[in-house]
Amino acid sequence: MKIICCKEHAELAIDIIVDEFETAPVVELLTEKDELSTTCEYCNEAGVYKVSNI
Ligand SMILES: [Zn+2]
């Protein structure tokens, strides 16, 4: 599972991964061009972080 989110929603994304997988997620800054144009899952801001359970 991978969640793209803005700064505001990073904590929310982390909570969701922890709840769902009971494991600490990996939080990375977006670097790839295609990902940088992705908007946050929870609002219309540009994504800044990628939160994943891998
Ligand atoms: Zn957001």
mmCIF file of the protein (N, C-alpha, C, O) and its ligand, coordinates in Angstrom:
data_MODEL
# 
_entry.id   MODEL 
# 
loop_
_entity.id 
_entity.type 
_entity.pdbx_number_of_molecules 
1 polymer     1 
2 non-polymer 1 
# 
_entity_poly.entity_id                      1 
_entity_poly.type                           'polypeptide(L)' 
_entity_poly.nstd_linkage                   no 
_entity_poly.nstd_monomer                   no 
_entity_poly.pdbx_seq_one_letter_code       MKIICCKEHAELAIDIIVDEFETAPVVELLTEKDELSTTCEYCNEAGVYKVSNI 
_entity_poly.pdbx_seq_one_letter_code_can   MKIICCKEHAELAIDIIVDEFETAPVVELLTEKDELSTTCEYCNEAGVYKVSNI 
_entity_poly.pdbx_strand_id                 A 
# 
loop_
_entity_poly_seq.entity_id 
_entity_poly_seq.num 
_entity_poly_seq.mon_id 
_entity_poly_seq.hetero 
1 1  MET n 
1 2  LYS n 
1 3  ILE n 
1 4  ILE n 
1 5  CYS n 
1 6  CYS n 
1 7  LYS n 
1 8  GLU n 
1 9  HIS n 
1 10 ALA n 
1 11 GLU n 
1 12 LEU n 
1 13 ALA n 
1 14 ILE n 
1 15 ASP n 
1 16 ILE n 
1 17 ILE n 
1 18 VAL n 
1 19 ASP n 
1 20 GLU n 
1 21 PHE n 
1 22 GLU n 
1 23 THR n 
1 24 ALA n 
1 25 PRO n 
1 26 VAL n 
1 27 VAL n 
1 28 GLU n 
1 29 LEU n 
1 30 LEU n 
1 31 THR n 
1 32 GLU n 
1 33 LYS n 
1 34 ASP n 
1 35 GLU n 
1 36 LEU n 
1 37 SER n 
1 38 THR n 
1 39 THR n 
1 40 CYS n 
1 41 GLU n 
1 42 TYR n 
1 43 CYS n 
1 44 ASN n 
1 45 GLU n 
1 46 ALA n 
1 47 GLY n 
1 48 VAL n 
1 49 TYR n 
1 50 LYS n 
1 51 VAL n 
1 52 SER n 
1 53 ASN n 
1 54 ILE n 
# 
loop_
_struct_asym.id 
_struct_asym.entity_id 
A 1 
B 2 
# 
loop_
_chem_comp.id 
_chem_comp.type 
_chem_comp.mon_nstd_flag 
ALA 'L-peptide linking' y 
ASN 'L-peptide linking' y 
ASP 'L-peptide linking' y 
CYS 'L-peptide linking' y 
GLU 'L-peptide linking' y 
GLY 'peptide linking'   y 
HIS 'L-peptide linking' y 
ILE 'L-peptide linking' y 
LEU 'L-peptide linking' y 
LYS 'L-peptide linking' y 
MET 'L-peptide linking' y 
PHE 'L-peptide linking' y 
PRO 'L-peptide linking' y 
SER 'L-peptide linking' y 
THR 'L-peptide linking' y 
TYR 'L-peptide linking' y 
VAL 'L-peptide linking' y 
ZN  non-polymer         . 
# 
_pdbx_entity_nonpoly.entity_id   2 
_pdbx_entity_nonpoly.name        ? 
_pdbx_entity_nonpoly.comp_id     ZN 
# 
_pdbx_nonpoly_scheme.asym_id         B 
_pdbx_nonpoly_scheme.entity_id       2 
_pdbx_nonpoly_scheme.mon_id          ZN 
_pdbx_nonpoly_scheme.ndb_seq_num     1 
_pdbx_nonpoly_scheme.pdb_seq_num     101 
_pdbx_nonpoly_scheme.auth_seq_num    101 
_pdbx_nonpoly_scheme.pdb_mon_id      ZN 
_pdbx_nonpoly_scheme.auth_mon_id     ZN 
_pdbx_nonpoly_scheme.pdb_strand_id   A 
_pdbx_nonpoly_scheme.pdb_ins_code    . 
# 
loop_
_atom_site.group_PDB 
_atom_site.id 
_atom_site.type_symbol 
_atom_site.label_atom_id 
_atom_site.label_alt_id 
_atom_site.label_comp_id 
_atom_site.label_asym_id 
_atom_site.label_entity_id 
_atom_site.label_seq_id 
_atom_site.pdbx_PDB_ins_code 
_atom_site.Cartn_x 
_atom_site.Cartn_y 
_atom_site.Cartn_z 
_atom_site.occupancy 
_atom_site.B_iso_or_equiv 
_atom_site.pdbx_formal_charge 
_atom_site.auth_seq_id 
_atom_site.auth_comp_id 
_atom_site.auth_asym_id 
_atom_site.auth_atom_id 
_atom_site.pdbx_PDB_model_num 
ATOM   1   N  N  . MET A 1 1  ? 0.843  -1.192 0.000   1.00 0.00 ? 1   MET A N  1 
ATOM   2   C  CA . MET A 1 1  ? 0.000  0.000  0.000   1.00 0.00 ? 1   MET A CA 1 
ATOM   3   C  C  . MET A 1 1  ? 0.874  1.236  0.000   1.00 0.00 ? 1   MET A C  1 
ATOM   4   O  O  . MET A 1 1  ? 1.902  1.288  0.676   1.00 0.00 ? 1   MET A O  1 
ATOM   5   N  N  . LYS A 1 2  ? 0.459  2.222  -0.759  1.00 0.00 ? 2   LYS A N  1 
ATOM   6   C  CA . LYS A 1 2  ? 1.241  3.445  -0.887  1.00 0.00 ? 2   LYS A CA 1 
ATOM   7   C  C  . LYS A 1 2  ? 0.288  4.635  -0.880  1.00 0.00 ? 2   LYS A C  1 
ATOM   8   O  O  . LYS A 1 2  ? -0.699 4.653  -1.615  1.00 0.00 ? 2   LYS A O  1 
ATOM   9   N  N  . ILE A 1 3  ? 0.589  5.618  -0.054  1.00 0.00 ? 3   ILE A N  1 
ATOM   10  C  CA . ILE A 1 3  ? -0.247 6.810  0.014   1.00 0.00 ? 3   ILE A CA 1 
ATOM   11  C  C  . ILE A 1 3  ? 0.616  8.023  -0.306  1.00 0.00 ? 3   ILE A C  1 
ATOM   12  O  O  . ILE A 1 3  ? 1.650  8.250  0.322   1.00 0.00 ? 3   ILE A O  1 
ATOM   13  N  N  . ILE A 1 4  ? 0.181  8.786  -1.279  1.00 0.00 ? 4   ILE A N  1 
ATOM   14  C  CA . ILE A 1 4  ? 0.842  10.049 -1.585  1.00 0.00 ? 4   ILE A CA 1 
ATOM   15  C  C  . ILE A 1 4  ? 0.099  11.135 -0.808  1.00 0.00 ? 4   ILE A C  1 
ATOM   16  O  O  . ILE A 1 4  ? -1.128 11.207 -0.873  1.00 0.00 ? 4   ILE A O  1 
ATOM   17  N  N  . CYS A 1 5  ? 0.809  11.959 -0.092  1.00 0.00 ? 5   CYS A N  1 
ATOM   18  C  CA . CYS A 1 5  ? 0.121  12.982 0.694   1.00 0.00 ? 5   CYS A CA 1 
ATOM   19  C  C  . CYS A 1 5  ? 0.960  14.244 0.830   1.00 0.00 ? 5   CYS A C  1 
ATOM   20  O  O  . CYS A 1 5  ? 2.169  14.247 0.596   1.00 0.00 ? 5   CYS A O  1 
ATOM   21  N  N  . CYS A 1 6  ? 0.283  15.305 1.213   1.00 0.00 ? 6   CYS A N  1 
ATOM   22  C  CA . CYS A 1 6  ? 0.958  16.575 1.468   1.00 0.00 ? 6   CYS A CA 1 
ATOM   23  C  C  . CYS A 1 6  ? 1.475  16.594 2.911   1.00 0.00 ? 6   CYS A C  1 
ATOM   24  O  O  . CYS A 1 6  ? 1.247  15.656 3.675   1.00 0.00 ? 6   CYS A O  1 
ATOM   25  N  N  . LYS A 1 7  ? 2.165  17.666 3.265   1.00 0.00 ? 7   LYS A N  1 
ATOM   26  C  CA . LYS A 1 7  ? 2.693  17.779 4.629   1.00 0.00 ? 7   LYS A CA 1 
ATOM   27  C  C  . LYS A 1 7  ? 1.594  17.698 5.671   1.00 0.00 ? 7   LYS A C  1 
ATOM   28  O  O  . LYS A 1 7  ? 1.752  17.048 6.704   1.00 0.00 ? 7   LYS A O  1 
ATOM   29  N  N  . GLU A 1 8  ? 0.484  18.360 5.396   1.00 0.00 ? 8   GLU A N  1 
ATOM   30  C  CA . GLU A 1 8  ? -0.635 18.414 6.341   1.00 0.00 ? 8   GLU A CA 1 
ATOM   31  C  C  . GLU A 1 8  ? -1.178 17.023 6.665   1.00 0.00 ? 8   GLU A C  1 
ATOM   32  O  O  . GLU A 1 8  ? -1.591 16.754 7.793   1.00 0.00 ? 8   GLU A O  1 
ATOM   33  N  N  . HIS A 1 9  ? -1.174 16.165 5.685   1.00 0.00 ? 9   HIS A N  1 
ATOM   34  C  CA . HIS A 1 9  ? -1.825 14.875 5.839   1.00 0.00 ? 9   HIS A CA 1 
ATOM   35  C  C  . HIS A 1 9  ? -0.857 13.718 6.054   1.00 0.00 ? 9   HIS A C  1 
ATOM   36  O  O  . HIS A 1 9  ? -1.263 12.556 6.034   1.00 0.00 ? 9   HIS A O  1 
ATOM   37  N  N  . ALA A 1 10 ? 0.407  14.025 6.257   1.00 0.00 ? 10  ALA A N  1 
ATOM   38  C  CA . ALA A 1 10 ? 1.397  12.956 6.477   1.00 0.00 ? 10  ALA A CA 1 
ATOM   39  C  C  . ALA A 1 10 ? 1.040  12.133 7.713   1.00 0.00 ? 10  ALA A C  1 
ATOM   40  O  O  . ALA A 1 10 ? 1.105  10.904 7.690   1.00 0.00 ? 10  ALA A O  1 
ATOM   41  N  N  . GLU A 1 11 ? 0.665  12.813 8.778   1.00 0.00 ? 11  GLU A N  1 
ATOM   42  C  CA . GLU A 1 11 ? 0.333  12.086 10.008  1.00 0.00 ? 11  GLU A CA 1 
ATOM   43  C  C  . GLU A 1 11 ? -0.886 11.208 9.826   1.00 0.00 ? 11  GLU A C  1 
ATOM   44  O  O  . GLU A 1 11 ? -0.942 10.091 10.342  1.00 0.00 ? 11  GLU A O  1 
ATOM   45  N  N  . LEU A 1 12 ? -1.855 11.710 9.095   1.00 0.00 ? 12  LEU A N  1 
ATOM   46  C  CA . LEU A 1 12 ? -3.063 10.936 8.817   1.00 0.00 ? 12  LEU A CA 1 
ATOM   47  C  C  . LEU A 1 12 ? -2.712 9.670  8.040   1.00 0.00 ? 12  LEU A C  1 
ATOM   48  O  O  . LEU A 1 12 ? -3.183 8.580  8.365   1.00 0.00 ? 12  LEU A O  1 
ATOM   49  N  N  . ALA A 1 13 ? -1.891 9.826  7.022   1.00 0.00 ? 13  ALA A N  1 
ATOM   50  C  CA . ALA A 1 13 ? -1.489 8.675  6.209   1.00 0.00 ? 13  ALA A CA 1 
ATOM   51  C  C  . ALA A 1 13 ? -0.735 7.653  7.054   1.00 0.00 ? 13  ALA A C  1 
ATOM   52  O  O  . ALA A 1 13 ? -0.950 6.449  6.917   1.00 0.00 ? 13  ALA A O  1 
ATOM   53  N  N  . ILE A 1 14 ? 0.142  8.131  7.921   1.00 0.00 ? 14  ILE A N  1 
ATOM   54  C  CA . ILE A 1 14 ? 0.896  7.237  8.811   1.00 0.00 ? 14  ILE A CA 1 
ATOM   55  C  C  . ILE A 1 14 ? -0.072 6.477  9.719   1.00 0.00 ? 14  ILE A C  1 
ATOM   56  O  O  . ILE A 1 14 ? 0.051  5.264  9.886   1.00 0.00 ? 14  ILE A O  1 
ATOM   57  N  N  . ASP A 1 15 ? -1.027 7.187  10.299  1.00 0.00 ? 15  ASP A N  1 
ATOM   58  C  CA . ASP A 1 15 ? -2.011 6.536  11.174  1.00 0.00 ? 15  ASP A CA 1 
ATOM   59  C  C  . ASP A 1 15 ? -2.787 5.448  10.443  1.00 0.00 ? 15  ASP A C  1 
ATOM   60  O  O  . ASP A 1 15 ? -3.048 4.379  10.994  1.00 0.00 ? 15  ASP A O  1 
ATOM   61  N  N  . ILE A 1 16 ? -3.152 5.732  9.203   1.00 0.00 ? 16  ILE A N  1 
ATOM   62  C  CA . ILE A 1 16 ? -3.934 4.763  8.433   1.00 0.00 ? 16  ILE A CA 1 
ATOM   63  C  C  . ILE A 1 16 ? -3.125 3.494  8.190   1.00 0.00 ? 16  ILE A C  1 
ATOM   64  O  O  . ILE A 1 16 ? -3.641 2.387  8.342   1.00 0.00 ? 16  ILE A O  1 
ATOM   65  N  N  . ILE A 1 17 ? -1.872 3.653  7.816   1.00 0.00 ? 17  ILE A N  1 
ATOM   66  C  CA . ILE A 1 17 ? -1.018 2.472  7.581   1.00 0.00 ? 17  ILE A CA 1 
ATOM   67  C  C  . ILE A 1 17 ? -0.824 1.697  8.885   1.00 0.00 ? 17  ILE A C  1 
ATOM   68  O  O  . ILE A 1 17 ? -0.907 0.469  8.898   1.00 0.00 ? 17  ILE A O  1 
ATOM   69  N  N  . VAL A 1 18 ? -0.570 2.403  9.963   1.00 0.00 ? 18  VAL A N  1 
ATOM   70  C  CA . VAL A 1 18 ? -0.365 1.731  11.257  1.00 0.00 ? 18  VAL A CA 1 
ATOM   71  C  C  . VAL A 1 18 ? -1.621 0.961  11.648  1.00 0.00 ? 18  VAL A C  1 
ATOM   72  O  O  . VAL A 1 18 ? -1.543 -0.188 12.082  1.00 0.00 ? 18  VAL A O  1 
ATOM   73  N  N  . ASP A 1 19 ? -2.778 1.600  11.493  1.00 0.00 ? 19  ASP A N  1 
ATOM   74  C  CA . ASP A 1 19 ? -4.050 0.940  11.818  1.00 0.00 ? 19  ASP A CA 1 
ATOM   75  C  C  . ASP A 1 19 ? -4.272 -0.309 10.979  1.00 0.00 ? 19  ASP A C  1 
ATOM   76  O  O  . ASP A 1 19 ? -4.679 -1.356 11.482  1.00 0.00 ? 19  ASP A O  1 
ATOM   77  N  N  . GLU A 1 20 ? -3.995 -0.171 9.691   1.00 0.00 ? 20  GLU A N  1 
ATOM   78  C  CA . GLU A 1 20 ? -4.359 -1.245 8.784   1.00 0.00 ? 20  GLU A CA 1 
ATOM   79  C  C  . GLU A 1 20 ? -3.359 -2.396 8.800   1.00 0.00 ? 20  GLU A C  1 
ATOM   80  O  O  . GLU A 1 20 ? -3.747 -3.557 8.671   1.00 0.00 ? 20  GLU A O  1 
ATOM   81  N  N  . PHE A 1 21 ? -2.094 -2.084 8.954   1.00 0.00 ? 21  PHE A N  1 
ATOM   82  C  CA . PHE A 1 21 ? -1.075 -3.131 8.846   1.00 0.00 ? 21  PHE A CA 1 
ATOM   83  C  C  . PHE A 1 21 ? -0.330 -3.386 10.147  1.00 0.00 ? 21  PHE A C  1 
ATOM   84  O  O  . PHE A 1 21 ? 0.495  -4.296 10.228  1.00 0.00 ? 21  PHE A O  1 
ATOM   85  N  N  . GLU A 1 22 ? -0.617 -2.590 11.151  1.00 0.00 ? 22  GLU A N  1 
ATOM   86  C  CA . GLU A 1 22 ? 0.040  -2.740 12.451  1.00 0.00 ? 22  GLU A CA 1 
ATOM   87  C  C  . GLU A 1 22 ? 1.559  -2.792 12.331  1.00 0.00 ? 22  GLU A C  1 
ATOM   88  O  O  . GLU A 1 22 ? 2.238  -3.564 13.008  1.00 0.00 ? 22  GLU A O  1 
ATOM   89  N  N  . THR A 1 23 ? 2.057  -1.950 11.454  1.00 0.00 ? 23  THR A N  1 
ATOM   90  C  CA . THR A 1 23 ? 3.495  -1.853 11.277  1.00 0.00 ? 23  THR A CA 1 
ATOM   91  C  C  . THR A 1 23 ? 3.866  -0.395 11.008  1.00 0.00 ? 23  THR A C  1 
ATOM   92  O  O  . THR A 1 23 ? 3.065  0.369  10.469  1.00 0.00 ? 23  THR A O  1 
ATOM   93  N  N  . ALA A 1 24 ? 5.062  -0.026 11.382  1.00 0.00 ? 24  ALA A N  1 
ATOM   94  C  CA . ALA A 1 24 ? 5.499  1.349  11.143  1.00 0.00 ? 24  ALA A CA 1 
ATOM   95  C  C  . ALA A 1 24 ? 5.738  1.555  9.653   1.00 0.00 ? 24  ALA A C  1 
ATOM   96  O  O  . ALA A 1 24 ? 6.466  0.781  9.032   1.00 0.00 ? 24  ALA A O  1 
ATOM   97  N  N  . PRO A 1 25 ? 5.137  2.584  9.075   1.00 0.00 ? 25  PRO A N  1 
ATOM   98  C  CA . PRO A 1 25 ? 5.302  2.813  7.652   1.00 0.00 ? 25  PRO A CA 1 
ATOM   99  C  C  . PRO A 1 25 ? 6.643  3.460  7.317   1.00 0.00 ? 25  PRO A C  1 
ATOM   100 O  O  . PRO A 1 25 ? 7.319  4.024  8.177   1.00 0.00 ? 25  PRO A O  1 
ATOM   101 N  N  . VAL A 1 26 ? 6.997  3.359  6.055   1.00 0.00 ? 26  VAL A N  1 
ATOM   102 C  CA . VAL A 1 26 ? 8.170  4.055  5.537   1.00 0.00 ? 26  VAL A CA 1 
ATOM   103 C  C  . VAL A 1 26 ? 7.687  5.378  4.947   1.00 0.00 ? 26  VAL A C  1 
ATOM   104 O  O  . VAL A 1 26 ? 6.785  5.401  4.110   1.00 0.00 ? 26  VAL A O  1 
ATOM   105 N  N  . VAL A 1 27 ? 8.285  6.462  5.384   1.00 0.00 ? 27  VAL A N  1 
ATOM   106 C  CA . VAL A 1 27 ? 7.906  7.789  4.876   1.00 0.00 ? 27  VAL A CA 1 
ATOM   107 C  C  . VAL A 1 27 ? 9.070  8.329  4.065   1.00 0.00 ? 27  VAL A C  1 
ATOM   108 O  O  . VAL A 1 27 ? 10.185 8.477  4.565   1.00 0.00 ? 27  VAL A O  1 
ATOM   109 N  N  . GLU A 1 28 ? 8.784  8.620  2.796   1.00 0.00 ? 28  GLU A N  1 
ATOM   110 C  CA . GLU A 1 28 ? 9.835  9.138  1.923   1.00 0.00 ? 28  GLU A CA 1 
ATOM   111 C  C  . GLU A 1 28 ? 9.375  10.439 1.278   1.00 0.00 ? 28  GLU A C  1 
ATOM   112 O  O  . GLU A 1 28 ? 8.187  10.634 1.021   1.00 0.00 ? 28  GLU A O  1 
ATOM   113 N  N  . LEU A 1 29 ? 10.323 11.315 1.023   1.00 0.00 ? 29  LEU A N  1 
ATOM   114 C  CA . LEU A 1 29 ? 10.029 12.502 0.230   1.00 0.00 ? 29  LEU A CA 1 
ATOM   115 C  C  . LEU A 1 29 ? 9.895  12.074 -1.228  1.00 0.00 ? 29  LEU A C  1 
ATOM   116 O  O  . LEU A 1 29 ? 10.651 11.230 -1.708  1.00 0.00 ? 29  LEU A O  1 
ATOM   117 N  N  . LEU A 1 30 ? 8.943  12.655 -1.914  1.00 0.00 ? 30  LEU A N  1 
ATOM   118 C  CA . LEU A 1 30 ? 8.777  12.336 -3.328  1.00 0.00 ? 30  LEU A CA 1 
ATOM   119 C  C  . LEU A 1 30 ? 9.931  12.932 -4.120  1.00 0.00 ? 30  LEU A C  1 
ATOM   120 O  O  . LEU A 1 30 ? 10.314 14.086 -3.927  1.00 0.00 ? 30  LEU A O  1 
ATOM   121 N  N  . THR A 1 31 ? 10.470 12.120 -5.011  1.00 0.00 ? 31  THR A N  1 
ATOM   122 C  CA . THR A 1 31 ? 11.574 12.604 -5.837  1.00 0.00 ? 31  THR A CA 1 
ATOM   123 C  C  . THR A 1 31 ? 11.309 12.385 -7.316  1.00 0.00 ? 31  THR A C  1 
ATOM   124 O  O  . THR A 1 31 ? 11.760 13.162 -8.158  1.00 0.00 ? 31  THR A O  1 
ATOM   125 N  N  . GLU A 1 32 ? 10.576 11.326 -7.627  1.00 0.00 ? 32  GLU A N  1 
ATOM   126 C  CA . GLU A 1 32 ? 10.349 11.024 -9.035  1.00 0.00 ? 32  GLU A CA 1 
ATOM   127 C  C  . GLU A 1 32 ? 9.348  11.989 -9.636  1.00 0.00 ? 32  GLU A C  1 
ATOM   128 O  O  . GLU A 1 32 ? 8.378  12.390 -8.994  1.00 0.00 ? 32  GLU A O  1 
ATOM   129 N  N  . LYS A 1 33 ? 9.605  12.354 -10.886 1.00 0.00 ? 33  LYS A N  1 
ATOM   130 C  CA . LYS A 1 33 ? 8.791  13.382 -11.536 1.00 0.00 ? 33  LYS A CA 1 
ATOM   131 C  C  . LYS A 1 33 ? 7.314  13.036 -11.592 1.00 0.00 ? 33  LYS A C  1 
ATOM   132 O  O  . LYS A 1 33 ? 6.461  13.891 -11.353 1.00 0.00 ? 33  LYS A O  1 
ATOM   133 N  N  . ASP A 1 34 ? 7.010  11.780 -11.907 1.00 0.00 ? 34  ASP A N  1 
ATOM   134 C  CA . ASP A 1 34 ? 5.595  11.409 -12.021 1.00 0.00 ? 34  ASP A CA 1 
ATOM   135 C  C  . ASP A 1 34 ? 4.900  11.489 -10.667 1.00 0.00 ? 34  ASP A C  1 
ATOM   136 O  O  . ASP A 1 34 ? 3.719  11.823 -10.575 1.00 0.00 ? 34  ASP A O  1 
ATOM   137 N  N  . GLU A 1 35 ? 5.649  11.178 -9.634  1.00 0.00 ? 35  GLU A N  1 
ATOM   138 C  CA . GLU A 1 35 ? 5.042  11.230 -8.304  1.00 0.00 ? 35  GLU A CA 1 
ATOM   139 C  C  . GLU A 1 35 ? 4.886  12.662 -7.817  1.00 0.00 ? 35  GLU A C  1 
ATOM   140 O  O  . GLU A 1 35 ? 3.946  12.976 -7.087  1.00 0.00 ? 35  GLU A O  1 
ATOM   141 N  N  . LEU A 1 36 ? 5.803  13.526 -8.218  1.00 0.00 ? 36  LEU A N  1 
ATOM   142 C  CA . LEU A 1 36 ? 5.714  14.919 -7.789  1.00 0.00 ? 36  LEU A CA 1 
ATOM   143 C  C  . LEU A 1 36 ? 4.486  15.622 -8.361  1.00 0.00 ? 36  LEU A C  1 
ATOM   144 O  O  . LEU A 1 36 ? 4.030  16.624 -7.812  1.00 0.00 ? 36  LEU A O  1 
ATOM   145 N  N  . SER A 1 37 ? 3.957  15.102 -9.453  1.00 0.00 ? 37  SER A N  1 
ATOM   146 C  CA . SER A 1 37 ? 2.766  15.731 -10.017 1.00 0.00 ? 37  SER A CA 1 
ATOM   147 C  C  . SER A 1 37 ? 1.487  15.114 -9.452  1.00 0.00 ? 37  SER A C  1 
ATOM   148 O  O  . SER A 1 37 ? 0.385  15.488 -9.854  1.00 0.00 ? 37  SER A O  1 
ATOM   149 N  N  . THR A 1 38 ? 1.629  14.181 -8.534  1.00 0.00 ? 38  THR A N  1 
ATOM   150 C  CA . THR A 1 38 ? 0.472  13.541 -7.915  1.00 0.00 ? 38  THR A CA 1 
ATOM   151 C  C  . THR A 1 38 ? -0.043 14.403 -6.775  1.00 0.00 ? 38  THR A C  1 
ATOM   152 O  O  . THR A 1 38 ? 0.739  14.940 -5.991  1.00 0.00 ? 38  THR A O  1 
ATOM   153 N  N  . THR A 1 39 ? -1.339 14.530 -6.687  1.00 0.00 ? 39  THR A N  1 
ATOM   154 C  CA . THR A 1 39 ? -1.898 15.306 -5.582  1.00 0.00 ? 39  THR A CA 1 
ATOM   155 C  C  . THR A 1 39 ? -2.129 14.424 -4.367  1.00 0.00 ? 39  THR A C  1 
ATOM   156 O  O  . THR A 1 39 ? -2.214 13.200 -4.467  1.00 0.00 ? 39  THR A O  1 
ATOM   157 N  N  . CYS A 1 40 ? -2.227 15.072 -3.233  1.00 0.00 ? 40  CYS A N  1 
ATOM   158 C  CA . CYS A 1 40 ? -2.492 14.417 -1.956  1.00 0.00 ? 40  CYS A CA 1 
ATOM   159 C  C  . CYS A 1 40 ? -3.772 13.575 -2.039  1.00 0.00 ? 40  CYS A C  1 
ATOM   160 O  O  . CYS A 1 40 ? -4.731 13.956 -2.712  1.00 0.00 ? 40  CYS A O  1 
ATOM   161 N  N  . GLU A 1 41 ? -3.777 12.437 -1.354  1.00 0.00 ? 41  GLU A N  1 
ATOM   162 C  CA . GLU A 1 41 ? -4.969 11.581 -1.336  1.00 0.00 ? 41  GLU A CA 1 
ATOM   163 C  C  . GLU A 1 41 ? -6.139 12.227 -0.597  1.00 0.00 ? 41  GLU A C  1 
ATOM   164 O  O  . GLU A 1 41 ? -7.289 11.836 -0.794  1.00 0.00 ? 41  GLU A O  1 
ATOM   165 N  N  . TYR A 1 42 ? -5.854 13.196 0.237   1.00 0.00 ? 42  TYR A N  1 
ATOM   166 C  CA . TYR A 1 42 ? -6.879 13.733 1.143   1.00 0.00 ? 42  TYR A CA 1 
ATOM   167 C  C  . TYR A 1 42 ? -7.274 15.169 0.867   1.00 0.00 ? 42  TYR A C  1 
ATOM   168 O  O  . TYR A 1 42 ? -8.251 15.657 1.436   1.00 0.00 ? 42  TYR A O  1 
ATOM   169 N  N  . CYS A 1 43 ? -6.535 15.858 0.004   1.00 0.00 ? 43  CYS A N  1 
ATOM   170 C  CA . CYS A 1 43 ? -6.909 17.221 -0.373  1.00 0.00 ? 43  CYS A CA 1 
ATOM   171 C  C  . CYS A 1 43 ? -6.333 17.489 -1.763  1.00 0.00 ? 43  CYS A C  1 
ATOM   172 O  O  . CYS A 1 43 ? -5.842 16.568 -2.416  1.00 0.00 ? 43  CYS A O  1 
ATOM   173 N  N  . ASN A 1 44 ? -6.388 18.709 -2.208  1.00 0.00 ? 44  ASN A N  1 
ATOM   174 C  CA . ASN A 1 44 ? -5.927 19.005 -3.564  1.00 0.00 ? 44  ASN A CA 1 
ATOM   175 C  C  . ASN A 1 44 ? -4.528 19.611 -3.623  1.00 0.00 ? 44  ASN A C  1 
ATOM   176 O  O  . ASN A 1 44 ? -4.097 20.109 -4.663  1.00 0.00 ? 44  ASN A O  1 
ATOM   177 N  N  . GLU A 1 45 ? -3.831 19.560 -2.500  1.00 0.00 ? 45  GLU A N  1 
ATOM   178 C  CA . GLU A 1 45 ? -2.453 20.043 -2.475  1.00 0.00 ? 45  GLU A CA 1 
ATOM   179 C  C  . GLU A 1 45 ? -1.539 19.065 -3.228  1.00 0.00 ? 45  GLU A C  1 
ATOM   180 O  O  . GLU A 1 45 ? -1.872 17.892 -3.396  1.00 0.00 ? 45  GLU A O  1 
ATOM   181 N  N  . ALA A 1 46 ? -0.406 19.561 -3.666  1.00 0.00 ? 46  ALA A N  1 
ATOM   182 C  CA . ALA A 1 46 ? 0.585  18.686 -4.307  1.00 0.00 ? 46  ALA A CA 1 
ATOM   183 C  C  . ALA A 1 46 ? 1.149  17.718 -3.269  1.00 0.00 ? 46  ALA A C  1 
ATOM   184 O  O  . ALA A 1 46 ? 1.385  18.093 -2.120  1.00 0.00 ? 46  ALA A O  1 
ATOM   185 N  N  . GLY A 1 47 ? 1.359  16.485 -3.682  1.00 0.00 ? 47  GLY A N  1 
ATOM   186 C  CA . GLY A 1 47 ? 1.941  15.497 -2.780  1.00 0.00 ? 47  GLY A CA 1 
ATOM   187 C  C  . GLY A 1 47 ? 3.385  15.813 -2.466  1.00 0.00 ? 47  GLY A C  1 
ATOM   188 O  O  . GLY A 1 47 ? 4.137  16.263 -3.330  1.00 0.00 ? 47  GLY A O  1 
ATOM   189 N  N  . VAL A 1 48 ? 3.768  15.575 -1.229  1.00 0.00 ? 48  VAL A N  1 
ATOM   190 C  CA . VAL A 1 48 ? 5.140  15.813 -0.787  1.00 0.00 ? 48  VAL A CA 1 
ATOM   191 C  C  . VAL A 1 48 ? 5.777  14.518 -0.295  1.00 0.00 ? 48  VAL A C  1 
ATOM   192 O  O  . VAL A 1 48 ? 6.965  14.272 -0.504  1.00 0.00 ? 48  VAL A O  1 
ATOM   193 N  N  . TYR A 1 49 ? 4.964  13.700 0.358   1.00 0.00 ? 49  TYR A N  1 
ATOM   194 C  CA . TYR A 1 49 ? 5.478  12.466 0.939   1.00 0.00 ? 49  TYR A CA 1 
ATOM   195 C  C  . TYR A 1 49 ? 4.813  11.244 0.343   1.00 0.00 ? 49  TYR A C  1 
ATOM   196 O  O  . TYR A 1 49 ? 3.672  11.274 -0.118  1.00 0.00 ? 49  TYR A O  1 
ATOM   197 N  N  . LYS A 1 50 ? 5.585  10.166 0.374   1.00 0.00 ? 50  LYS A N  1 
ATOM   198 C  CA . LYS A 1 50 ? 5.037  8.868  0.027   1.00 0.00 ? 50  LYS A CA 1 
ATOM   199 C  C  . LYS A 1 50 ? 5.125  8.019  1.294   1.00 0.00 ? 50  LYS A C  1 
ATOM   200 O  O  . LYS A 1 50 ? 6.207  7.799  1.837   1.00 0.00 ? 50  LYS A O  1 
ATOM   201 N  N  . VAL A 1 51 ? 3.984  7.554  1.746   1.00 0.00 ? 51  VAL A N  1 
ATOM   202 C  CA . VAL A 1 51 ? 3.930  6.733  2.953   1.00 0.00 ? 51  VAL A CA 1 
ATOM   203 C  C  . VAL A 1 51 ? 3.530  5.332  2.520   1.00 0.00 ? 51  VAL A C  1 
ATOM   204 O  O  . VAL A 1 51 ? 2.469  5.140  1.926   1.00 0.00 ? 51  VAL A O  1 
ATOM   205 N  N  . SER A 1 52 ? 4.376  4.356  2.815   1.00 0.00 ? 52  SER A N  1 
ATOM   206 C  CA . SER A 1 52 ? 4.080  3.000  2.366   1.00 0.00 ? 52  SER A CA 1 
ATOM   207 C  C  . SER A 1 52 ? 4.390  1.972  3.453   1.00 0.00 ? 52  SER A C  1 
ATOM   208 O  O  . SER A 1 52 ? 5.089  2.261  4.424   1.00 0.00 ? 52  SER A O  1 
ATOM   209 N  N  . ASN A 1 53 ? 3.862  0.786  3.268   1.00 0.00 ? 53  ASN A N  1 
ATOM   210 C  CA . ASN A 1 53 ? 4.072  -0.267 4.266   1.00 0.00 ? 53  ASN A CA 1 
ATOM   211 C  C  . ASN A 1 53 ? 5.114  -1.265 3.801   1.00 0.00 ? 53  ASN A C  1 
ATOM   212 O  O  . ASN A 1 53 ? 5.196  -2.372 4.332   1.00 0.00 ? 53  ASN A O  1 
ATOM   213 N  N  . ILE A 1 54 ? 5.908  -0.884 2.819   1.00 0.00 ? 54  ILE A N  1 
ATOM   214 C  CA . ILE A 1 54 ? 6.929  -1.789 2.288   1.00 0.00 ? 54  ILE A CA 1 
ATOM   215 C  C  . ILE A 1 54 ? 8.306  -1.338 2.812   1.00 0.00 ? 54  ILE A C  1 
ATOM   216 O  O  . ILE A 1 54 ? 9.321  -1.957 2.492   1.00 0.00 ? 54  ILE A O  1 
HETATM 217 ZN ZN . ZN  B 2 .  ? -3.395 16.844 1.980   1.00 0.00 2 101 ZN  A ZN 1 
# 
